[in-house]
Amino acid sequence: MEQNATISSTELVTLRKAVAFNDGFNGQIDNQDSKTFLKNVDAAQSKISQYAKMLDSLASTYSALGDLASYDAVGSFNTSFATFYKDSNKFLQSVKTGYQIPQETASAVQAGGGIVIGLIQAHEIKDASRTIRVMLQTIIPIMDDPNTETLLLLNKEVTTGMIDQAAVTLFSCGVYSYGPLLDDLGAAFNLKSNSQSDAVVAKNANLQRGLRNVQIELANEQSDQMKASYDKSVAALKALVPLHESLENGAPLNLDTVLAVTSELQTIATKLQTTKGE
Amino acid sequence: MANAKPTTADLVASLAAAADAARQAYMAALAANPGADLSKLYKDEMAAAAIWSDAEDKALNADPAVTAAQTALDSATKDIKNKLGTLKDIAQWTKVLDGLVNLATSVSKFFV
């Protein structure tokens, strides 16, 4: 089964090196298809990076929501929300050309400034909650669409396969040793390679296939974690909507919940933030 | 096998599978022909990878003919995977991969 996943910035550099080697090895320096491939891989990673940035802005918005409840920080909330709105639009435009979240969605929370500050704050919090919820309900269906996920996440088999191809080619030319991989694998069984190991591997197709599979599995491990982070982020966004609905129906704002949401979003954003942000 | 009109996700997955099959074909040819010139196979491999990655960046149009194109591409991909253990001749691999790239190109035309 084909699987998609993001790759880390380190893997992206490795992929570039692998494609450069494969190009040169096959007499295809300046191959236009290789350039197109790498440009598109870079573009997909930039989109994920912008998504991570948007999640980070959302986390800041929740933090500001907590401040709004604690000391009527309307200005701070509106500033954070404006950043979240801007980052959301930038991200959504990268996956849906020409898409723009309606301006009315981003209406600012009106400052109270009255005498009965508790009541005014309660109104402001409901107002703030509504603006965040409407944004979430705009973003979630787009993120949950399998087509969006396909556009954002790279195919793991193709990307890790190209890295593997360079490694296998280099080994088949006899310029590298499988020693480090053999020792890494053998350590769990208290086994160590010897001076004959590479000669044995070179003659044994089953061994080569097994070691290549270990190599691919190692490369896949990080990709799988990144894919899990994406899925977790969409689930986290979905879980926030009922919290907002409850808040707007009069339930009190729980600052511990706000703190937990902020922390979770920041953690996911950090895991997804694999390449340069714009 | 594709029956209903495929989505963007379906099409991109078919193109990715074709690109992966092209890479596996190169690897199979490398194993069977150490030291041989595989530049033509590599060119096809990267052409398939570029077609897939381009589709990632584009939206699918609504042409119903895409179903037949995807079926043909999936069939060619399956054929290559079936031949991985048996086909060794570079010229034959080149012919098979040229065909795969042509089919992938026809699928990519449904993206705008």
Interface residues (C-beta under 8 A of the other chain):
Chain A: E2 V19 N22 D23 N26 G27 Q28 N31 Q32 D33 S34 T36 F37 N40 V41 A43 A44 T97 P146 N147 E149 T150 L151 L154 N155 E157 V158 G161 M162 Q165 V168 T169 S172 A205
Chain B: T7 T8 A9 V12 A13 A16 A17 A19 D20 R23 Q24 Y26 M27 L30 A31 P34 D37 L38 S39 Y42 K43 M46 A47 A49 A50 W52 S53 D54 E56 D57 A59 L60
